[in-house]
Amino acid sequence: MATEITGRQKAAILIVSLGPEIAAQVYKHLGDQEIEELTLEIAALRELRAQDRTAVMEEYRALSEAQSYVNSGGLGYAREVLERAMGSQKAVDILRRLTQNLQVRPFDLVRRAEPQQVLGFIQNEHPQTIALILTYLQPQQAAEILGGLGPERQADVARRMALMERTSPEVVREVERVLDRKLSTLVSPELAPVGGIEAVVEVLNRVDRATERTILDTLGSQDPDLAEEIKRRMFVFEDIIYLDDRSLQRVMREIDLEKDLPLALKAASTEVREKIQQNISKRAAENLQENIEFLGPVRLRDVEEAQQRIVSLVRRLEEEGEIVVARGGDDEIVV
C-alpha cells in the first residue's frame, strides 16, 4: 500500500488514473468543497510514479470489493470473505479503512438504486417510513419516488417530511435493516437531523407540475398553515403574478414566446395571462393570443411541462440575482 501518501493525494491519483470521462462522472457526486479540494490536489501532482499509481489502484480495488461484500451481506459477511481471500490482518486493515474513509451513510444502497426500483419496494410501507427514507435521498431521486405515489399518500408523506425534525438512530437502523440489510454500525449514535420544510421544498421543486399541485392542494385542506409555509418557500407557475414588472420583463426575454409561453398559458388563469400581456408589447400580446388559439386541444402534460420550464427559468434567474421573487406583496424573498 502507498502508506506515505495522504488520502487526498490517493484520491487525486485515482481520478487521474481513471481518465477524464470517468472522472467527470465522479465529480457529479461530489460537493463543491470536495471538488475544489480534489482539483487543487490534482493540480499539485507534479509527477506520478508507476508504483504509486499501482498501489493506489490496488487499494481502491480492495476497498471496492470490500464495499460490495458489505452491501451483499453486511460487515460480518465482508470480514469472512476477505479473511479467506487475504488473511485476517489484511481483512481488518481493509475494513478499517472502509469505515473510516467511505463513511457509509444510512440508506446508501437505496441512494444508488433506480427510483422506480425503490418505489416498488417502499410504496406499500407506512407513510412515516417512506418519509424517513426520502429525507435521506438526493432531492431529485426523492422527487421521482414521491411522484410515483398515489395523490393522498403524496401529500401525507410530504407533510410528514415537513414535520420531521430528528429521528433516533435506532429507528433509522431498523428501517435500513429491513430495507437492504445494510451496515448499521456506522450510523452515528447522535440524533440525526432529517426532514423539515426545506427538505420538502427541495423535493417539490423537482417533481412534475401535476404532483406539485396535488400535494399542495391536499396539504392545503389538511394543514393550511403548513401548506402556506411551504408555498412561501417555493415558486410555482401561478406566482408569476407576484413578479414585479421589471423582473417579469427580464423573464420574458428568455422565454420561448412562440412555443413555451403559449403552451404554458393554455391552462393558466386570466390573472396570469393579463399580467404577462401587460409586460409585453401590444403586437407581441396579439401574436401570443393568436398562438394560443392556434394550438387547439393540447395534452395537459405538455402544458405542465412548459410551465415547469418557465418556473425553472424564474428560479434560475432568482438564484443568479437577476430578478426578485416575492409573494403577495410580502417583502420576504423566497425561491
C-alpha positions in Angstrom: 0.0 0.0 0.0 1.0 3.6 -0.6 1.2 4.3 3.1 3.1 7.6 2.9 0.6 9.1 0.5 -2.2 11.1 2.1 -5.9 10.4 1.5 -6.3 13.4 -0.7 -3.3 12.5 -2.8 -4.6 9.0 -3.2 -7.9 10.4 -4.4 -6.1 12.7 -6.9 -4.0 9.8 -8.2 -7.1 7.6 -8.6 -9.0 10.3 -10.5 -6.1 10.9 -12.9 -5.7 7.2 -13.4 -9.4 6.7 -14.2 -9.3 9.2 -17.0 -11.3 12.4 -17.8 -14.6 10.7 -18.8 -14.9 8.6 -15.6 -13.5 11.4 -13.5 -16.3 13.7 -14.8 -18.9 11.2 -13.6 -17.3 11.0 -10.2 -17.3 14.8 -9.9 -21.1 14.8 -10.3 -21.4 13.1 -7.0 -19.1 15.4 -5.0 -19.9 18.6 -3.2 -18.5 22.0 -4.2 -15.8 22.0 -1.4 -14.8 18.4 -2.3 -14.5 19.3 -5.9 -12.3 22.3 -5.1 -10.0 20.3 -2.7 -9.7 17.4 -5.2 -9.0 19.7 -8.1 -6.3 21.5 -6.2 -4.7 18.2 -5.2 -4.7 17.1 -8.8 -3.1 20.3 -9.9 -0.4 19.9 -7.3 0.6 16.5 -8.7 4.0 17.2 -10.4 4.8 13.6 -11.3 3.1 10.3 -10.9 5.3 7.3 -10.1 4.2 4.0 -11.6 4.5 2.3 -8.2 2.2 4.9 -6.5 -0.4 4.5 -9.2 -0.3 0.7 -8.9 -0.6 0.9 -5.1 -3.5 3.3 -5.1 -5.4 1.3 -7.8 -4.8 -1.9 -5.8 -6.1 -0.2 -2.6 -9.1 1.1 -4.5 -9.9 -2.3 -5.9 -9.7 -3.9 -2.4 -11.9 -1.3 -0.9 -14.4 -1.6 -3.7 -14.6 -5.4 -3.3 -15.0 -4.9 0.5 -17.8 -2.4 -0.1 -19.6 -4.9 -2.4 -19.3 -7.6 0.3 -20.8 -5.2 2.9 -23.7 -4.3 0.6 -24.3 -8.0 -0.1 -24.3 -9.4 3.4 -23.2 -6.9 5.9 -20.0 -6.4 7.9 -19.7 -9.9 9.2 -20.0 -11.4 5.7 -17.4 -9.0 4.3 -14.9 -9.9 7.0 -15.4 -13.6 6.4 -14.8 -13.3 2.7 -11.8 -11.0 3.0 -10.2 -13.2 5.6 -10.5 -16.2 3.4 -9.1 -14.3 0.4 -6.4 -12.2 2.1 -5.8 -13.3 5.6 -7.1 -11.9 8.9 -4.8 -8.9 9.3 -5.3 -7.6 5.8 -9.0 -8.0 6.1 -9.1 -6.0 9.3 -7.0 -3.2 7.7 -9.2 -3.0 4.6 -12.4 -2.9 6.7 -11.0 -0.2 9.0 -10.1 2.0 6.0 -13.5 1.4 4.5 -15.4 2.5 7.6 -13.0 5.5 8.2 -12.7 6.8 4.6 -16.0 6.0 2.9 -18.2 6.9 5.9 -21.3 4.9 4.7 -24.4 6.9 5.5 -27.8 5.4 6.2 -29.7 4.1 3.1 -26.5 4.3 1.0 -27.6 1.3 -1.1 -31.0 2.8 -1.7 -29.4 6.0 -2.9 -27.6 4.0 -5.6 -30.7 2.3 -6.8 -33.1 3.4 -9.5 -36.0 5.5 -8.2 -38.6 3.1 -9.8 -36.9 0.2 -8.1 -37.1 1.9 -4.7 -40.7 3.0 -5.3 -41.7 -0.6 -6.0 -40.1 -1.7 -2.8 -41.5 1.0 -0.4 -44.8 2.2 -1.9 -46.8 -0.1 0.5 -44.8 0.9 3.6 -46.3 3.2 6.2 -46.1 6.9 5.1 -43.9 7.8 8.1 -41.4 5.1 6.9 -41.5 6.4 3.4 -41.0 10.0 4.7 -37.9 8.9 6.7 -36.4 7.2 3.7 -37.0 10.1 1.3 -35.3 12.6 3.7 -32.0 10.6 3.3 -32.1 10.5 -0.5 -31.0 13.1 -3.1 -33.8 15.6 -3.8 -34.2 14.5 -7.4 -34.4 10.8 -6.5 -36.9 11.6 -3.7 -38.9 13.7 -6.2 -39.3 10.8 -8.6 -40.3 8.4 -5.9 -42.8 10.9 -4.4 -44.3 11.5 -7.8 -45.0 7.7 -8.2 -47.1 7.5 -5.1 -50.9 8.0 -5.1 -52.2 11.5 -4.6 -53.3 11.0 -1.0 -50.1 9.3 0.0 -48.1 12.0 -1.7 -49.5 14.7 0.5 -49.3 12.6 3.6 -45.7 11.7 3.0 -44.8 15.4 2.2 -46.5 16.5 5.4 -44.6 14.0 7.5 -41.3 15.0 5.9 -42.0 18.7 6.7 -42.9 17.9 10.3 -39.9 15.5 10.8 -37.1 17.0 12.8 -35.0 14.3 14.5 -35.1 10.6 14.3 -33.3 8.2 16.7 -30.5 6.2 15.3 -32.3 3.0 16.4 -35.3 3.7 14.2 -33.0 4.6 11.3 -31.0 1.4 11.8 -34.2 -0.8 12.0 -35.7 0.7 8.8 -32.5 0.4 7.0 -32.0 -3.2 8.1 -35.5 -4.1 6.8 -34.9 -2.3 3.6 -31.5 -3.6 2.5 -29.7 -5.3 5.4 -27.0 -2.7 5.2 -24.3 -1.9 7.6 -25.9 -0.4 10.8 -22.8 0.0 13.0 -21.7 3.1 11.1 -24.8 5.1 12.0 -23.9 8.0 14.2 -25.0 7.4 17.8 -26.2 11.0 17.9 -29.7 12.2 17.0 -29.7 12.7 13.2 -31.4 15.9 11.9 -33.6 15.0 8.9 -36.6 16.2 7.1 -38.1 19.6 7.7 -39.9 22.1 5.4 -36.7 22.8 3.4 -36.4 19.1 2.5 -40.0 19.2 1.2 -39.3 22.4 -0.8 -36.2 20.9 -2.4 -38.3 17.8 -3.5 -41.3 19.7 -4.7 -39.1 22.0 -6.7 -38.1 18.9 -8.7 -41.4 16.9 -9.1 -43.6 17.3 -12.1 -46.2 20.1 -12.1 -49.2 17.7 -11.5 -47.6 16.1 -8.4 -46.6 19.5 -7.1 -50.2 20.8 -7.4 -51.8 17.7 -6.0 -49.5 17.8 -2.9 -50.0 21.5 -2.2 -53.8 21.3 -2.7 -54.2 18.3 -0.5 -51.9 19.8 2.2 -53.9 23.0 1.9 -57.1 21.2 3.1 -55.3 19.0 5.7 -52.9 21.6 7.2 -53.4 25.1 5.8 -50.6 26.7 7.8 -48.0 24.1 6.8 -49.1 24.3 3.1 -48.8 28.1 3.2 -45.3 27.9 4.8 -44.2 25.5 2.1 -45.6 27.8 -0.6 -43.8 30.8 0.8 -40.5 29.0 0.3 -41.0 27.9 -3.3 -42.2 29.4 -6.6 -45.0 27.9 -8.7 -46.2 29.0 -12.1 -49.2 30.9 -10.8 -46.8 33.0 -8.7 -45.8 34.9 -11.9 -48.4 37.4 -10.8 -46.2 38.4 -7.9 -43.2 39.3 -10.0 -42.6 43.0 -10.3 -42.8 44.3 -13.9 -39.0 44.7 -14.3 -38.4 41.1 -13.2 -41.2 39.7 -15.4 -39.9 41.6 -18.4 -36.4 40.1 -17.7 -38.0 36.6 -17.7 -39.9 37.3 -20.9 -36.6 38.0 -22.7 -35.5 34.3 -22.2 -38.8 32.5 -22.6 -39.7 30.9 -26.0 -42.6 33.2 -26.9 -43.6 31.1 -29.9 -43.8 27.7 -28.2 -43.4 27.5 -24.4 -45.3 30.6 -23.4 -48.5 29.9 -25.5 -48.5 26.3 -24.3 -48.0 27.3 -20.7 -50.8 29.8 -20.8 -53.2 27.4 -22.4 -54.4 26.4 -18.9 -53.4 29.5 -17.0 -55.7 31.8 -15.1 -56.9 35.0 -16.5 -54.9 36.9 -13.9 -51.7 35.3 -15.1 -52.5 35.9 -18.8 -53.2 39.6 -18.1 -50.1 40.0 -16.0 -47.9 38.7 -18.9 -49.8 40.7 -21.6 -49.2 43.9 -19.6 -45.4 43.3 -19.8 -45.0 42.6 -23.5 -45.7 44.9 -26.5 -49.1 45.2 -28.0 -48.0 43.4 -31.1 -46.4 40.6 -29.0 -49.6 40.3 -27.0 -51.7 39.9 -30.2 -49.3 37.3 -31.5 -49.4 35.4 -28.2 -53.2 35.3 -28.3 -53.2 34.0 -31.8 -50.6 31.3 -31.0 -52.7 30.2 -28.0 -55.8 29.8 -30.2 -53.8 28.2 -33.0 -52.7 25.4 -30.6 -56.1 23.9 -30.3 -56.6 21.0 -27.9 -53.3 20.0 -26.2 -52.3 17.4 -23.7 -52.3 18.7 -20.1 -48.9 17.0 -19.6 -47.4 19.2 -22.3 -48.9 22.3 -20.7 -47.5 21.4 -17.3 -44.0 20.7 -18.8 -44.0 24.1 -20.5 -45.0 25.7 -17.2 -42.3 23.8 -15.4 -39.6 25.0 -17.9 -40.7 28.6 -17.2 -40.7 28.0 -13.4 -37.2 26.6 -13.7 -36.1 29.7 -15.6 -37.6 32.0 -13.0 -35.9 30.1 -10.2 -32.5 30.2 -12.0 -32.7 33.9 -12.6 -33.7 34.5 -9.0 -30.7 32.4 -7.8 -28.4 34.4 -10.1 -29.7 37.6 -8.6 -31.2 38.8 -11.9 -34.8 39.1 -10.5 -36.6 39.3 -7.2 -39.3 36.8 -6.3 -41.8 37.8 -3.7 -45.2 36.6 -2.8 -48.4 38.5 -2.3 -46.8 41.9 -1.6 -44.7 40.4 1.2 -41.1 41.7 1.3 -39.8 38.2 2.1 -37.8 36.8 -0.8 -38.3 33.1 -1.5 -37.2 30.7 -4.1 
